[in-house]
Amino acid sequence: MVRSVPPPRVAILDVGLDVGLICARRLRAALPEVSLIALAIDDTDESVVAWAEAGVAGFVTSDTSLEELMAVVACVADGGTQCSPSATAALLRRLAELASHRAPGPRILQLTPREREVVALIDRGLSNKQIASELHIELATVKNHVHSVLEKLQVDRRGAAAAAVRDHM
């Protein structure tokens, strides 16, 4: 009778090994439920980001005590993440860099759910008065929503607003 051994919950990888990152990526692919800890990380931005991209949930420097290592293992085993303030700073800098290269989202995302309802009714050809009746709100409220939609979508006409929303759905 062959017994199946369950996979570990946590794996600790030595950052000093040349194949460490390759091993981390392969482990993540083969056993995604296993949490990874990078041992003896040097806290440079490049190293922290590379290991985080490989799927590491915990970072431990070479001067970490055994008690601290055990605390990191427990945290990561429970699904958490653990890293030093300098590693956190490196990761936040990387996120900011990535965000700066990303195109801004479509303006449609700036609309509130009610503004989207108003635009959908405009697209159906309803007047402000008809929209107010349909949504059971005051005419002045509809006018405010329409004004807000035109401003957010940076268009001058109701039809242009409806077309902009239609193009992003």
Secondary structure, 3 states (H helix, E strand, C coil): CCCCCCCCCEEEEECCCCCHHHHHHHHHHHCCCCEEEEECCCCCHHHHHHHHHCCEEEEECCCCCHHHHHHHHHHHHCCCCECCHHHHHHHHHHHHHHHHHCCCCCHHHHCCHHHHHHHHHHHCCCCHHHHHHHHCCCHHHHHHHHHHHHHHHCCCCHHHHHHHHHHCC
